[in-house]
Amino acid sequence: MSIYKKIGLMGGMLLMGMLATVQAQVQTLKGCFPQLRGSDITLSGYDGFREKELSKAQCDSTGRFTLSYPASYTGAAMLQAKGAQGVVVLLNRENFGLQWDNVQDLNSLKFTGSPENEAFAKGIAVNGEAEQKLAGLRYLLPKYEEKSKQQQWLVKETGVQEKQFQGFIDKLPSGSYASKYLTIRKFVADMYAASTRKDTTGLARIEVGFAKLDFADEALWQSGLAVDLFTGFYQLLEGYGDEATISAKANRATDAWVKALTTNLPRQQEVAEYCFKQLEKKDLTQASEYLAKVMLNQSGCQLDEKRTELFEQYRKMAEGNTAPDITLPDGRKLSELSGKYKLVVFGASWCPDCQKDYPSLVGSYKRIKEKYDMECVYVSLDTDKKACDDFYKEAPFMVSCDTKGWNGSTVKDYCVVATPTMYLQDKKLQIIKRIVNPQQLEAFMGK
């Protein structure tokens, strides 16, 4: 064989090897949705609290399409097309197909070559059937308290049905993503059910289960269930009513996921930011402060500037601390104002929430000022002085605007990262409370 032929042969073998490597890096999903001819099909995966597009294709004239997804992605994905409801599919290094003859009926969706999705569908059916039976059994149990024989049967059957789902999970093969996904999905469903029932025993069981979750496992973060999990958990804790109790339980949960994610600091910071904002929305100041201090005190945790400022609010601007003094437009200092209380508000004319809250603040300010001797200083983050003057022209309180926006010295001093932000202070600038909105201000002052 000539040297040229050898080179050609080697080149061909090399090319085939490269193609095989590329093919090994992707998996394919081939579908047929006859009712969606010509429609775009999108396959989206998950990364923590975010959704990301994995692949996109268009159905041909018969409704057929092919999607390629990264072989490295193991998790849940959302299959979406205009004119049909979204479908959750599980991806775990499978080349598989699906046929959906009636996009209005999920039961007509059929998978081929996908043990993962077959296990997913079966698991949903097993759990649904068991939950339906359990609902009936729990309804009957108190009605047969005085009939021991029937009561014994009901108790025994309840135990049998409670084990059905886990029994199914235990039979799935090692490495099955469906087993992890179904377990997380059931936990989230049970959590929302316990929250709805306000069952104290159920709440305690969910708390224990939450702390035992493997937050370091990417199976959770690629499940698309992270938002439901954390949002639902804080919603569930509200069932206790008392802020001190809720905060204590939220803090224990914080310790659990912070510890689990110490080897994945970017994920830890992402979760911290999400949870922090959830706690702030619910005005759980104690829990927010605890989380912020945990993150700021983490050894080796290199927070970016945005997150440092986000958490620094609760170290520097915590209740009981002295707020930074402010130089006002008339040359005086905030500390020189004579009011018994001082409200410092950070907002902007372009901020939707400020546009909603500002009229309420104006409406309640006169009443609060006269009744409680409170002064208000509004710090505008507008960079356009005219826009600021036009929006706040009838403000009954002092408005300060240096047109530096987020880079203004007062904004930096108060670690402001969102608008509106409001701090109620006493005469000596000691922070009394971070206020969420004008309605909360009136309610708090009226206590």
N, C-alpha and C positions, 0 to 999 in steps of 0.2 A: 504493500500500500504506500502510495507517495506521501511525502510529508504534508502536502496540501490537503490530501484527502483526510489524513489524520487530524489536521487542524480543524477541518470542516466538521468532522465527526465529533471532536471534542467540544467545539463551539456549540453544536446542536445539543449535545448532552448537557452542557452548562446551561443553555437556554431553557431546556426542559426542566432542569433542576430548579432554576429560578422561578419558572411558572408554577411548579409544584409547591414551592415555598409560599408564593403569593396566594395560591389557592388555599393553602393550609391556614392562612391567616384570616380567612373569611368563611362564613357559613351562609347557606342560602335558604330562603323561605319562598316556596313557590305556591301561589294561590290562584284560585279561580272564584271570582265574585260576579256571576253573570249579570246581576242587576246593576252593576257599577261600571259598565263598559265605558272606557274613555276617562274614568275618574282617576285622580291622583291618590296614591296610597302612601302614607307616611308611617314609618316605624320609629318610635321614640323610646329611648331608654332613660335611666335615672342615675344621677350622681348626687347623693345626699338629698337635699331639698329641691334640687333643680332637675328639670327635664332637658334631655339633649337628643337631637335628631341623630338616629343611627343610619337610616337609609330612606330613600324615596324612589318611587316608580310610578308608572301609569298603566292602568289596565288597558289591554288591547281590545279589539272589536268583539272578542268573546268573553272579556272579563278576566283574562289571565294576566298575571304579573309575576315578576321575580324581584325579591329584595335580598341584598347581601348585607350581612351584619358582621362586625368584628368577632373573630373566634375568641378573643380575649374577654369579651363581655359575657358575664354570667349573671343573669338577673331577669327581672320582669320588664316587659316593654308594652307600650300602648300602640296598637295598630289602628290607624284612623283613616277614614275616607269620608268625603262629603256625601251626605245622604244616608249615612249609617252610624250607628252608635259605636263608640270606641270599644275595642276588644283587648283585654289583657292576655298576652301570650308570654310563656316562659322560654328564655333562651339559654341553652347550656350545651354548646358545641354540637348542635344537631342540624343536619340538613333535613328539612321536613316540608310537608305540604299541607294545605288546608283548603277546603271547599265550603263555600257559604252560599247556598242556593237562595235563601230568603233572609235578607239582611235585617228584616224586622223581627226575626226569631232566632235568638242565640242558640236554641236547641238544635238548629239546623247546621250549626258550624261543626265541621268534622276535620279531625287531624289525621295525617298519615305519616308514619315514620318518626313520631315524637312521643316517646314514653313520658317525657316531662309534662307535656300538655295533657296527655291522657290521664296521668296521675293527678294533675291539677284539677281537671274536670271531675274525676272520681272523688277526690277529696272534698270538693265543694258539695257534691251530692251526699256523701256520707255524713258530713257535718250538718247539712240542712235537714236530712231525715232524722238524725239524732236529736237535734234541737227542737224539731217539731214534736217528737215524742216526749221529750223532757218537759216541754211547756204543758202538755196534757197531764203528765205524771205529777208535776209540781202543783197543778191546779187541784188534782184529786187528793193528794196527800193529807191536807188538813181536814178533808171531808170524811176521812176514814180513821180518825184518831182513836175512836172507841171500838174499832173492829180490827183486832190485832192481826188476824190472818190476812185480811186484805192489805192492812198497813205493811206487813212484812213483805208481801209480794211487791207492793209499790216501791218500797225502799230498795229492795233487791234489784228491781227492774231499772230504777233510777241510776243505781250504781253501774249497771250494765251499759246503759245508754251514755253515761258520762265517760266511759272508757272507749267508746266506739271510734271516735276521731283519733285519739292517740294510738289506739291499736292499729289503725290504718297507716298512720305515719311510721310506726315502728317497723312495718313490713316493707317500706320503700327501700330501695338499694342504697348502699353507701355512696355518697357523692351526689345524691339527688338534690337538685335545687328546689324541686317541688316540695320536699319535706320541710325545708327551711322557710320557704315562702308561705306555705299553708299555715305553719305554726305561727309566724308573725301576723298573718292576716287574721287568724282566729283570735289571737291575743287582742288585736285592735278592736275586733267586733265585740269580744267579751267586755272590753273596757268601756265601749260606748253603751253597751247594754247595762252594765253596772251603774254607770253614770245616770242613765235614764231612770233606773229603778231606785236610785239612791239607797242601795242595799249596803249597810255598813260592813257586813261580812265580806261582801263582794268587793267593796272598795279596798279593804285591807289586803285581800288576796291579790288584787291587781297591783297594788303598791309593791308587794313582795316580788311578784312576777316581773315588774318593770325593772327593779334593781338587779334581777338575775339575767336580764337580757344581755346577749353578747354584742355590745356596742362596737367592738373591734372588728366584727365580722362584716365584710363587704356585702354579704348576702342581705343585710338590713338596708344598707345605703343604696343598693341597686334594686330594691324591691318596689320603689315608688310609694312606700307606706310611711316614710319618715315624717312627713307633714302630719298625717293622720295620727301617728303614734304620739308625737310630742304635744300637738294641739289637744288631742283627746285626753292625754294624761293630766294636763293642767286644768282642763274642763272638769275632769273627774274630781280633782282635788277641791274644786269649788263647792262640792257637795258637803264639805265639812263646815262651811259657813264662816267660821272664825279665822281671821287673817293670820293670827299667830300660829294656829294649828296648820293651816295651809302652807305657810312659809316654812315651818319646820319640816314638813313632809317633802316640800319642793327642794329644800336644801339637801335632804338625804338622797333624793334622786340626782341632784347635781353632782354630789360626791361620787355616785355610782358611775355616771357616764364620763366624768372628768378623769377618774382613775383608769377606766377602761381604754380611754383614748390618749393616754400619755405617750404612746409610741407613734401616734399619728396626729401631730400638732395642727396641721392645716385643717383636718376634720374636726378636731377638738374646738378650734377657734370658730369654725363655721357653725357648729352646734351651739356654742356659747352665744354667738350673736343672735341666732334664731330664738333660742330660749329666752334670752335677755329681753328681746322685743316682745315676746309673748307675755312675759311677766309684767312688763311695763304697760301693755294694753289692759291688763287686768288690775293695774294699780297695786300690784303686790310688791310694795317698796322694799320690805325686809328681804324678800327672796331675791329681788333684783340686786340689792346691795351685796348680799352674800355671794352671788354668782360673780359679780364684778370684782370683788376683792379676791375671790379664789383665782380668777384668771390673771389678775394683776400680780398676784403673789406666786404664780407658777414659776418654778425654777426652770430655766431653759426655754421658756415660752416666749418667742419673739413676736409680739403682736405688731401688726401694721399700725400706721398712724391713725387710721380711721377707727379701728377697734380699740386702740389705747384710749382715745378720746371718749369713745362710747362707754367704756367701763370706768374711766377716770371720773365721770360725773358722780358715780356713787362712792368714790373714795374722797374726792375733794369736795363734792357738793352734797354730801350726805346730810340728813336731818341732824341738827345740833351743831353742825360746823358753822363757821362764820363765812358768809359770802364775800367775794371780792367787792370792794367799793367801786363806784362808777362815777366818772366825771360827766355831769349832765350838760345839755346844750347851753344852759344859762350860767355855767361856770361853777355851780355848786356841786357838792358831792352828794351821793345817795344817802350817806350817813348823816348829812346835815338836814335832811327833810324831817319835819316835825312829827309826821304821822306815827301812831302807835304800831301800825303794820305797814309793810312796804311790799308791793307785788312787782316783781320784775318779769316782764313778758318778752320773749324773743319770737318774732314773726316776720312776715313779709307780704307785700301786696300780691305776689305771684303764688303764694302758698294756698292751695284749696282749703285745707283745714283752718287756716288763719282767716280766710274769707268767710268761712262759716261761723267761726267762734268770735270774730271781732265785733259784729253787731251785738251779740249776746253780752260780751264784756262791756261794751259801751252802755247797754241797757241796765246792767246791774251795778256798774261802777258807782254811780251817784248814791244809790241806796247803801252800798257797802261802805263807801267813804264816810257818809254822814253817821251811820249806825256804829261803825267799828273804828273810825279814824284811820282809814287806810289810804296810803298814797300809791299811785301806780306809775311805773316808768316802762314805756314800750320801746324796746330796742329793735329797730327795723333792719333786716338783712338785705334790704333793697340796694342795688348798685346804681339804680337810676333815681336820682333825687326828685325829679319831677313826678315820677310814678309814685314814689313814697308820699310826697306832699299831697298829691291828688287823692290818694286812697285814704290817708289819715287826716285830711284837712279839718274834719269836724271832731277830732278826738278830744274828749274832755280831760285827757291826762297828757303828760309830757311824752313826746315821741323823739327818740334819738336815732339819727341815721348818719353813719360816717361813710356810706357808699362803698365800704370794703367787703360787704357780704360776709362770707364764712371766714374771711381773714381779718375781720375787725378785732381789735384788742379785747373788747368786752365779750365778744362771742368766744374767743379763745380762752379768756380768763374763766368763763363759766362752763367751759367744755361742752358747748352746745353742738349737737350733731343732727338735730331735727327741729322742725318748726311745726306747730308752736311748742315752746318750752316755757314753763312758768314756775317761778319760785316765790313762795310766800315767806317773808322774813319779818323778824320783830324790829323794834326800834334800833337795836344794836347790830342789825344785819345777821343775827343768828337765824339759820334756815329752819323754818317750822315745818314746811311741807312742800314737796314738789306737786304742783297742781296739774291735773289732766285737762280740765276745761272750765269755763265760767260757771257751769252748773255745779260742779264739784266744789268750786271756791265758795259759792253761796251756802251750800250744804255744810261745808266744813266750818265756816265762820258762824253758822247758826247753831252749832252744837253747844 
